[in-house]
Amino acid sequence: MEDKVLRKLFLGFIHIHILHHAKEHPVYGSWMTEELREHGYNISSGTLYPILHSMETDGLLVRDDKNVGGKIRKYYRTTEKGNEVLKEAREKAYELFREIKE
């Protein structure tokens, strides 16, 4: 299968990962990049940051800027809408995985 096709498919999974972790605790870009790599997603910061920004624009995440060691770090956490979207995504994912697991 083409890398481009897989990339499109996995993009949705990446969004779900971000929502999941941002619900557990505030996340920032470099931490999220490493977390995604641990799950096999080789994503660059040039790909991740636009995703985070679009999720913020869509009202799924809210950003808090904090000074860490003299640099501003952007922390993201889920909004109520983000939590609702995550809940629905989990339900759909469970349904899909039950269907395709065999």
Secondary structure, DSSP 8 states (H G I E B T S, - for coil): --HHHHHHHHHHHHHHHHHHHHHHS-B-HHHHHHHHHHTT----HHHHHHHHHHHHHTTSEEEEEEEETTEEEEEEEE-HHHHHHHHHHHHHHHHHHHHH--
